[in-house]
Amino acid sequence: MLPNPQPARRAAVKARSLKQEYEEFILQRIEEFKDQLTRDELLAIADEAVRELEMGTEDQLVLTEVLVLEHVDRLIMRRLNLPSYRRWRDRHVRLRRAQREATHWGLEAGTPLQDLVARLEEGDLALVIGSGVVPAALFLAAHDTEVLFIDSALSAVEAAEHRAAAEALASRFQALVVSLDIWFPEVTPALTVLDPLVLGEFDPGLRHGVLETLKGRTARGGAHLVLPSEPPPGVTPLAPEALQAYYTGWMVERARRSARGRWFLAYKP
């Protein structure tokens, strides 16, 4: 929960150890490789694993399915030349440090996300809506926030998932294909980041209904950040100012006149 609109020190979030993150990285790369193989190719690797195990056991070990599967993974690690823990750790620490800077994602250095992420607590969920604000989702995930990204287009969801995986953020990032005019996931976000382009295609009545659902699902003391993205050619975006009227009773904070983006924040009472 976001206890107040003033910057504060973030409550301690239980971060996974680097060893856990490394194991997840290795497992993910192995599974991605397996998914690209045919059944015959995978069986050939299994046969190779059995031969190597039989040569090294000197009849002192009974081969089990678990042992074979573990050795298959080791063979794949060798084929992919996956890094050792130490080499991965050195690179990962540098990468994560860079990812926690807004500019790494093309966000403005003065984005309100900097203050918002500092006030999220363990267990808080950030809901990010619209392909135009994927950078905001990844920035939040880099700060160990649990993120749910939704978009109505499967291609946008798959692209976001692939980028999260490439940036080693998949463990904090979940993505769903959702048509907001039909269904809304059973979540209670502390922070919602919304691209107004998502609502531009709805008529005023449907737009009102979607926003009321979003507001109703938001945790008390939570916030909505309406963050405009660059519209596609030929598309006239819905101005953020047009959405402010839907937040009567919420405390609204607007971008400074000098700011490049026309974002606004609304805090639920």
C-alpha positions as a printed Julia matrix, in Angstrom:
269×3 Matrix{Float64}:
   0.0     0.0     0.0
   1.09    3.57   -0.67
   0.53    5.13    2.77
   0.78    8.77    1.7
   1.71   10.85   -1.34
   4.98   12.03    0.17
   8.25   10.2    -0.58
   9.25    7.81    2.16
  11.71    5.02    2.69
  10.53    1.79    1.2
   9.51   -0.97    3.58
  11.79   -3.96    3.43
  10.95   -6.26    0.54
  12.01   -9.85    0.75
  14.39  -10.13   -2.18
  15.44  -13.47   -3.57
  19.08  -14.38   -3.17
  21.38  -14.07   -6.14
  21.84  -17.84   -6.01
  18.09  -18.32   -6.45
  18.04  -15.87   -9.34
  20.95  -17.68  -10.97
  19.21  -21.04  -10.67
  16.07  -19.55  -12.22
  18.13  -18.06  -15.04
  19.78  -21.4   -15.81
  16.49  -23.3   -15.64
  14.8   -20.8   -17.94
  17.55  -21.03  -20.56
  17.48  -24.83  -20.43
  13.7   -24.96  -20.84
  13.81  -22.47  -23.72
  16.38  -24.69  -25.45
  14.29  -27.84  -24.89
  11.23  -26.13  -26.35
  13.13  -25.65  -29.61
  14.05  -29.32  -29.93
  12.12  -32.06  -31.66
  11.27  -35.18  -29.69
  13.98  -37.14  -31.5
  16.6   -34.49  -30.75
  15.67  -34.52  -27.07
  15.82  -38.32  -26.95
  19.27  -38.2   -28.55
  20.5   -35.96  -25.74
  18.95  -38.34  -23.21
  20.8   -41.27  -24.82
  24.04  -39.3   -24.6
  23.34  -38.6   -20.93
  22.79  -42.3   -20.23
  26.04  -43.26  -21.97
  28.06  -40.69  -20.0
  26.49  -41.76  -16.72
  27.15  -45.44  -17.41
  30.78  -44.72  -18.26
  31.32  -42.8   -15.05
  29.47  -44.9   -12.49
  31.58  -48.08  -12.64
  28.41  -50.01  -11.75
  28.21  -48.27   -8.39
  25.13  -46.22   -9.23
  21.66  -47.26  -10.31
  20.49  -44.96  -13.09
  17.15  -43.37  -12.37
  14.98  -41.04  -14.42
  15.9   -38.17  -12.1
  19.63  -38.74  -12.59
  19.22  -38.89  -16.37
  17.14  -35.7   -16.45
  19.69  -33.88  -14.3
  22.49  -34.96  -16.62
  20.48  -33.9   -19.67
  20.32  -30.43  -18.13
  24.08  -30.48  -17.57
  24.68  -31.43  -21.2
  22.44  -28.59  -22.36
  24.32  -26.18  -20.1
  27.55  -27.23  -21.82
  26.05  -26.86  -25.28
  24.74  -23.38  -24.49
  27.97  -22.4   -22.75
  25.95  -20.95  -19.89
  27.98  -18.84  -17.45
  29.21  -20.0   -14.08
  27.54  -18.5   -11.04
  30.43  -16.14  -10.42
  30.52  -14.83  -13.99
  26.72  -14.48  -14.08
  26.69  -12.71  -10.68
  29.19  -10.06  -11.74
  27.23   -9.26  -14.88
  23.84   -9.47  -13.15
  24.73   -7.01  -10.39
  25.85   -4.45  -12.96
  22.74   -5.04  -15.04
  20.34   -4.7   -12.11
  22.01   -1.47  -11.02
  21.43   -0.03  -14.49
  17.86   -1.34  -14.66
  16.92    0.58  -11.53
  17.59    3.85  -13.33
  14.53    5.24  -15.12
  16.59    6.32  -18.1
  17.63    2.71  -18.76
  14.05    2.15  -19.95
  13.68    5.42  -21.82
  11.67    6.96  -18.97
  12.22   10.54  -17.86
  14.69   10.93  -15.02
  12.04   12.82  -13.05
   9.31   10.23  -13.53
   6.95    9.87  -10.54
   7.67    6.15  -10.65
  10.9     6.85   -8.74
   8.95    8.01   -5.68
   6.14    5.51   -6.09
   8.4     2.46   -6.19
  10.17    3.68   -3.05
   6.88    3.54   -1.13
   5.59    0.18   -2.26
   5.66   -2.48    0.44
   6.19   -6.21    0.4
   3.15   -7.92   -1.04
   2.05   -4.88   -3.05
   1.11   -5.52   -6.66
   1.65   -3.1    -9.52
  -0.85   -3.4   -12.37
   0.41   -2.01  -15.67
  -2.07   -1.56  -18.53
  -1.11   -1.01  -22.16
   1.85   -1.82  -24.38
   2.99    1.8   -24.34
   3.92    1.57  -20.66
   5.9    -1.69  -20.74
   9.04    0.29  -19.78
   7.29    1.33  -16.56
   6.43   -2.32  -15.85
  10.03   -3.43  -16.29
  11.33   -0.54  -14.18
   9.02   -1.63  -11.34
  10.05   -5.28  -11.7
  13.71   -4.25  -11.52
  12.92   -2.8    -8.09
  11.6    -6.21   -6.91
   7.94   -5.22   -7.29
   5.47   -7.89   -8.35
   4.08   -6.72  -11.69
   1.01   -7.8   -13.63
   1.0    -6.44  -17.18
  -2.19   -6.64  -19.23
  -3.05   -5.76  -22.81
  -5.79   -6.81  -25.21
  -3.29   -7.88  -27.9
  -1.56  -11.25  -27.64
   1.41   -9.92  -29.61
   1.93   -7.11  -27.07
   1.76   -9.54  -24.15
   4.21  -11.97  -25.76
   6.61   -9.14  -26.62
   6.51   -7.9   -23.01
   7.14  -11.41  -21.67
  10.11  -11.92  -23.99
  11.63   -8.6   -23.0
  11.18   -9.34  -19.3
  12.91  -12.7   -19.81
  15.75  -11.1   -21.77
  16.26   -8.6   -18.95
  16.23  -11.38  -16.3
  13.04   -9.96  -14.75
  10.6   -12.75  -15.57
  10.28  -13.94  -11.96
   8.67  -10.62  -10.97
   6.69  -10.16  -14.17
   3.41  -11.74  -15.18
   1.49  -10.86  -18.34
  -2.09  -11.6   -19.4
  -4.22  -10.94  -22.45
  -7.22   -9.04  -21.09
 -10.04   -7.14  -22.78
 -11.01   -4.63  -20.11
 -14.51   -4.24  -21.51
 -15.16   -7.95  -20.91
 -13.18   -9.11  -17.87
 -10.85   -7.87  -15.16
  -8.41  -10.08  -13.21
  -9.1   -10.74   -9.54
  -6.35   -8.52   -8.16
  -6.12   -5.57   -5.77
  -3.22   -3.44   -6.98
  -1.53   -0.85   -4.81
  -0.32    0.91   -7.94
  -1.87    1.02  -11.4
   0.02    2.49  -14.35
  -2.33    3.24  -17.23
  -1.64    4.3   -20.79
  -4.62    6.46  -21.87
  -4.33    4.98  -25.37
  -5.96    1.85  -23.95
  -9.16    3.75  -23.15
  -9.2     5.85  -26.31
 -10.98    3.15  -28.31
 -13.89    2.93  -25.85
 -17.02    5.07  -25.99
 -17.54    7.38  -22.96
 -19.96    5.02  -21.23
 -17.69    2.0   -21.51
 -14.67    4.09  -20.55
 -16.47    5.19  -17.38
 -17.31    1.58  -16.52
 -13.74    0.38  -17.03
 -12.3     3.19  -14.89
 -14.84    2.56  -12.14
 -13.79   -1.09  -12.1
 -10.12   -0.11  -11.92
 -10.81    2.34   -9.12
 -12.91   -0.15   -7.19
 -10.23   -2.84   -7.36
  -7.47   -0.49   -6.21
  -6.32   -0.92   -2.61
  -7.21    1.87   -0.23
  -4.36    4.38   -0.24
  -3.29    3.09   -3.65
  -2.48    5.2    -6.67
  -3.21    5.45  -10.37
  -0.51    6.88  -12.61
  -1.87    7.92  -15.99
   1.24    7.91  -18.16
   0.83    8.84  -21.84
   2.91    6.99  -24.41
   3.81    7.91  -27.97
   0.75    7.12  -30.13
   1.05    5.17  -33.38
   0.99    7.2   -36.6
  -2.5     8.43  -37.44
  -3.89    7.82  -33.94
  -5.17   10.76  -31.92
  -4.55    9.88  -28.27
  -6.92   10.53  -25.42
  -5.5    13.46  -23.46
  -4.72   12.65  -19.81
  -6.68   15.74  -18.79
  -9.81   14.09  -20.17
  -9.46   11.33  -17.57
  -8.97   13.55  -14.53
 -12.7    14.17  -14.27
 -13.18   10.48  -13.45
 -11.17   10.85  -10.24
 -13.51   13.04   -8.21
 -12.77   12.5    -4.52
  -9.23   11.26   -5.17
  -6.21   13.45   -4.52
  -4.74   14.38   -7.9
  -1.16   15.44   -8.57
  -0.24   16.76  -12.01
   3.05   16.97  -13.85
   4.91   20.27  -13.63
   4.41   22.55  -16.61
   8.06   22.09  -17.51
   7.74   18.31  -17.59
   7.84   16.66  -21.0
   5.06   14.2   -20.24
   1.53   15.14  -19.22
   1.1    12.44  -16.62
  -1.06   12.74  -13.55
  -1.3    10.81  -10.31
  -4.48   10.06   -8.4
  -4.47    8.68   -4.84
  -7.41    6.69   -3.54
  -8.7     8.01   -0.19
